[in-house]
């Protein structure tokens, strides 16, 4: 094995990254949820740090997972859409940890391609779901073959993950990725939770947003609670005669009951994992992080799903603990992203990041030392234009502490997995201090002309520094000349 800057074994923490799919930060009580409580996820924050501005750089399951593993943006790791599988031979945080003497395991949702060419590499042990996986009696693929595991997926994956930990012998540190399917669509809860959340669930403040003033591309998405939740999502027929706003509210309640029930099982899984680590005497020496591969609209702006650059979609929950080296109750309010996770975890383990990695390690923000300069902003790009399920527009943008600029180029550029022809480009600009709910697009407001010009320049400068290519419809701003 390689010697990637190994440090003495007692200083090398274990790593456990629990990742869920579509778990919105505002469905975590540590983030002030109005609709549920998540005591075990909250416990990680209480023992460590809560990140208030953690964002995804491409709000889609497959690309986000690729960025988390490789520490690179979608245009570098080449996983831009749901239909572009990963080249698993790329350097990843796991392959580097394995070379540095870590024992490495993956259990759960992979969703980065099917077949031998796209199976996990760099893992001593892996057991993954097929594609999105099933909630009940999931099919599991491993190097030994394919099998069905009876039970509820969240429980099954937790059992398998803890089983691998129990199989380990010796004192070498380990890295485990426990990547759940939940709470992804179609939101099937565990039988023990089917009676939870039947009381009225509060509606989001923006539930009745009619999208006035937003781009046409945004107004045309197929993510409406009122129109696009289907019979499989709702699972029961609405009461006879229900129509209009009353029917929409009924759909929201019915859908959110199951969504929150799925989250409940995830929180219980976190509790089981924490207790197992405590029983093994390893909790204090484990960097334990909980996150989701992106955010999710929970009726916000009248939508479900993600993809768009609104806060609910791009904000990832991220809580992290390491009792041996971090005090509890911390809050990190700087801008970080999913691309930062790989170099951060590697630094925690004393393993240099691969030169290809583009993320900023925030480890020294937590433990002290000469940390890299904080991020000026977030560069975001969603590539999958007008897909057949949600019809979300391709776009990119830049988010600073106060403002967000979004450019919808409305052109598929021939990307795989996309449909539709080119349309007119559109801009959106939000002042997050004056308008935190993102209800007023001020892109064409003369009072924001200088702000927009500056943000365009910062966006294109960030794009160039990251090696991404601008869309041909928009020339480089003169401020970059």
N, C-alpha and C positions, 0 to 999 in steps of 0.2 A: 504493500500500500504506500501511497505518497505521504510526504511529510509536510503538509500545507501549514507551516507555522504552528506546529503543535505546542501547547502549553502543558504544564504538569497536570496529570489526570485529576487531582483533587479540585483544581480550579475550573474544570470543564463541566458546565452544567448539562443535565439532561434537557432535551427539547421536546415539548409536546404542543403541537399546533392543532387545535380543534377548529375546523372550518365547517360552516353550514352554508346552505344555498338559499339566497333570497331572504335572509333574516334582517329586517330593517332595524336600524339603531333605535328607532322610536317604538320598537316592541321589546325593549330591554329596560328594566326598571332602573338600572344604573344610569340610564340616559333620560330618565324622567318619564317613562311610559305612562300614559293615561289609561291603558287598556289591559295591562297584564303585569305580573311580577315574575322576576327571574332571579330568585335568591342565590342560586349556585353560580350563575354567570356574574352576578353582582359581587359574589365573594372573591372572585379573582381580582376585581377592581379594588375591593377593600384591602386585600393583601398586597396590592401592587399599584398599577397605574391605569387610568382611563384616558383614552385618546379621544379628544373632542373634535378633531379635524383630520380624520383618516378618510381618504377618498380612493375610489377605484379609478383607474385611468382608461377603462373601456368597460362599461357596465353590462357585461355579458358573461355567463358562467365560464365557458371554455377559455376565452382570452384572459380573463382575470386569473384563472388557475395557472395558466402558462406564465403570466407575469409574476405571480407569487413564487413559483418555482425557480424561474430563471433570473429574476431581478431585472428584466428588460421590458420595454414597451412592445406593443403588438407588432409594430412594423419591423422590429428586430427579431423577435422570436417567431415571427411569421404566422402566429395564431391570431387572426384578425376577426374571425366570425365563428359561429357555432359549427360551421361545416369545414373549417380548416384545422386538421389534426396537428398535433405537435410532433416534431422530430425529437424523440426522447433522448437522443444522444447528446443534445445540447448540455453544456455545464449547468448544473442546478445547485441550489443550496444543499440538496440531499447528496448528490454525487460528490461534492466537495467534502461534506461531513464524513461520508463513507471512506474517502481516501485518507481522511485525517484520523481514522480509527474509531469512528462512531458506528454503532450498530443501528441500522436504519429500517424503518417499517412504515408501510402505508396500508390503511384499512379504510375502505369506503368508496366514495364517488371520485372517479378519475375523470371521466368525461372529456378526454383529450384525444380520442380516436380509438378505433376498434382494430383488432387483429395484431399479430406479432410485431408488425412494423411500428406500432404506436403504443405498445405496452410499456409500463414503467421500467425505467432503468435507474441504476444507482441505489436500489433498495435491496437489502438482504432478504426482506420478506414483504410480499404484497398480496392483498386480497381485495379485489375491487368489484364494484357493481358493473353490470352491463349497461352502457350508455347512461340514461337517466336513472336506471334502477327501479325496482318495485318497492312499494311501502310494505307489502305483506309477502312473506316467504321469498325474499330476494334471491336472485341468481347471483352467485359469486364466482368470479374468475380468478384463478391463481396459477402459478407455474405448474401446479399439479393437475390442472384441468378446470372443468366447470361443474358446479354443484348448486343445489338449492338448499338454503338455510331456513328452516322453519322459524316463524316468529315475525315480530314487528321490526322493520329495518333499523330504526334508531337503536333499539335494544340489541339486535343481532350484531350490529357493527361495534357497539360498545363491548359486548362479550368477546368478539374476535380481537379487538385491540388490547383488552386487558389480558386475554389469553396469550398473546404474543409477548407482552411484558413479563408474564409469569414464566414464560419459557426461557428467558434469558439467564445465562450463567456468566459469572465473572464480573469484574468491576469496571469494564469499559463503559463509557457513557453511551446513551442511546438517543435517537431522534425518532419520534413517532408522529405521523400525520394521521389524525382521525378526522376524516372528511365525510360528513353526513349528507344524505340526500335532502333531508328535511331542512326548512319547511317549503320546499319547492312544490309547485303545481303537480299533481291535482289535490294536494292537501288532504291526505288520508290519515286520520288520527289513530292512535292506539286505542283498542277497545276500552281500556280503563279510563280514557279521558273523554268519552263521547257525551258526557253530561256536563262538561265544563263550559263556561262562558255563555250560558244561555240567557243571562241578564243582558239588557240592552247595552251594546258596546258604543261608546261615544263616537260620534262622527268627527272626522277631521275638520278643522276650521275652514279648509279650502275645498270641502267636499262638493260644493255647488259652483265651483269656479267654472265660468263659461268660456275661458281662454280668450276673452276679448283682448286684442292688441298683441297677441302672440303670433308667431309665424304661422303661415298656412300649413307648413310641414308638421308643426306640432298639433295644430287643430285636426289634422287628418289621421292621427295615429289610431290604431285599433286596440286601445287599452282601457276602454270605458267600463266602469262597473255597471253602468246602466245598460250598455249595449253588447259587451263582448265577453262577459262571464257566461259560460255555456252550461248545459245540463249536467255534464260530467263534473264541472267545478262545484255546482250547487247541490247535486246529488238527490234533491227532492224537488218536486214541483211547487211553485209558489201557490199561496192560497187563491182560490178561485175569485175572480173579479178584481184582483189587485192590479193597479196600473199606475203609470206616471211616477212622480216622486216617491210615492209610498212603495211601489214595486222596487225601485232602485234602492231604497233604504233596506227593504227586506233582503235583497241580494247581498248588500254589504254585510248585514248581520249574519246571514247564512254562511257566506264565504269566510268571514273573519272568525267565526266560531271554530272552524276547522283549522285555519291558519294558526290561531293561537294554541289550539290543542297540540298541533305538531311542534310548536315551540316549547310547550310544556314538557314533552318527552325529551327534547334536546337538553333543557335545563336539568332534568333529572339525570340524564347521561353525564353531564358535567359534574354533578354531585357525586355520582358513582366513581368517576375517574379521580376526582380529588380525594375521596376516601380511600381508594386503592393506593394512590401515591402516598398518602399519610400512613397507611398500614405497612407499606414497603419501606417507610423511613426515607422516602425520596422527595417529598413535597417541597422541602426547603431548598433542595438542590436542583429543582426543575424550573426552567423557564417555561411557564405555562401561558399560552396565548389563546384567546378565543376571538374569532372573527367570522365574518361572512364574506363570500366572494364578491358581493356588491350590496347596495341597498335595495329598497323595494318601495313602491307606492302602495300605501295601505289606505286607499280611497282618497289620498291627497290629490288635489286638482281633479277629483272624480275618476282617478285612474287606479289600475293595478299594474303590475310588472315593473320594468326598470328602463334601461337603454338611454333615456334622455338625460341631459346634464342638469336637471333640477336636483336640489339638495337631497331629497328623499331617495333618489335613485343612486347617486354617486357616493353618499356617505356610508362608510362601512363601520359597524361597531368594532372596536378593538380594545380589549382589556388584556393586561399582561402582568404576571406576577413572577417574582423570583425572591422568595423570602430570605434566602441567604445573603442577598446583596442589595435588595431594594426595600425601602420603607413602604408601608401601606398608605392608601388613601391619596395617592398622587394624581394629578391631572396634567396632561400634556395638551396644550392648546395650539401648538404649531401645526403647519400643514405637513402631513405625511401621506404616503400612498401605498398601494399594494406592491409597487415596484421596489419600495424600500424594505420590505420584509426580509428578503433573502440576505442582503448585505448586513442588516441588523442582526439577524440570527447568527450569521457566520461570525461577526465580531464578538458576539456574546460567547461564542465557543473558542475564540482565539484562532480562528481560521480566516485567512485573507479572502476577501471577495475576488471572484474572477474578474480580470480586467474588462471583460465584456459587459459586466453588470452596470446598469445605469442608475440604480437607486442610491439614495443617500442613507447611510446608516444613522439611525437615531439612538443607538445604544448609549453613546456618551451623553446624550441629553438626559438619560436616566441615571447613569452611574457616576457622572462627572468626568472631567477631563477636557481636553481640547477638541470639542465637537466640531464637525463640519458646519459651515454657515447654514443657517436655517433656510428652508425653501422660500423663494420669493412668491411662488404661486404653483398652481397645478395645471399641467398640460393634459388635456383630455381628447380622445378621439374615438368615436363610435363609427365603425366601418360598414356595418351590415345594412345597406340601404333598402328600405321598403320591402322587407321580407314578407312572406305570405301569411305570417301569423299575427304580427303586430304592426306592420307597416310603419315602423319608426324610421326617421330620416337619417342618412349619414351626416355626420357633423363633427366639428372639432371646436375647442374653445379653451379659455384660460380663466382660472379662478384665482383671485387674490384674496387677502383677508377681508376686503370690503366689496369687491366687484366681481361680476362674472360676465364674460363676453362669449357668445356662441355664434358660430358661422355654419349655417345649413347650406351646403353646396348643392344638395338636391340632385345629385348625379351619381349613379351606381359605379361608374368607372370600370364596368366589367368585372367587379369583384365576384368571387364565387358565392353562391347562396343568396344572391340579391336579384331583385326584379325591378321593373319600372324604368322609364326613360328619364332623361334629364329635365329639370325644371329650373325656375328662376332661383338664384341664390337669395338667402334671407339672413338677417342678423337679429340677434337678441342681446340685450344688455340689461343687467339687473344690479341695482344698488342694494347690496345685502344688509347694509346698516339701516337704510331708510325703508326698505321693502323686504324684510327677511322671509316673507312667504312667497316671494317671486311672482307677484301678481301684476306688476307694471313693467312692461318692456320699454326701456328708455333709449333704445338704440338710435332712434331718429329724433330724440329730444335735443334741441339746440343747446340746452343747458349742460348736456353731457358730451358735447362734441369733442372737447379736449380729452376727456376721460376715455372715450372710445378710441381716439387716435392713439393715445398712449397704450391702451390695452391691446390694440391690434399689433402695435410694434412689439410689445412684450410677448404676445402669443406667437408671432412669427419668429421672433428671436429664439424662444424656447424650442419651437419646432425645428429650427435649423440646428441648434445645439444638440438636440436629440437625434438628428439624422433623419427626421421624417421629411416627406415631400409635400409641399403645398398643392392643393387642388388647382388645376389650370384655370379655373374660373376666377381666381382671385390673385392679382399680382402682388408681389411683395411690397408692403407699404414704403413710402418714400423715406420714412424715418429710419429704415434699415439700410438705406443706400449709402 
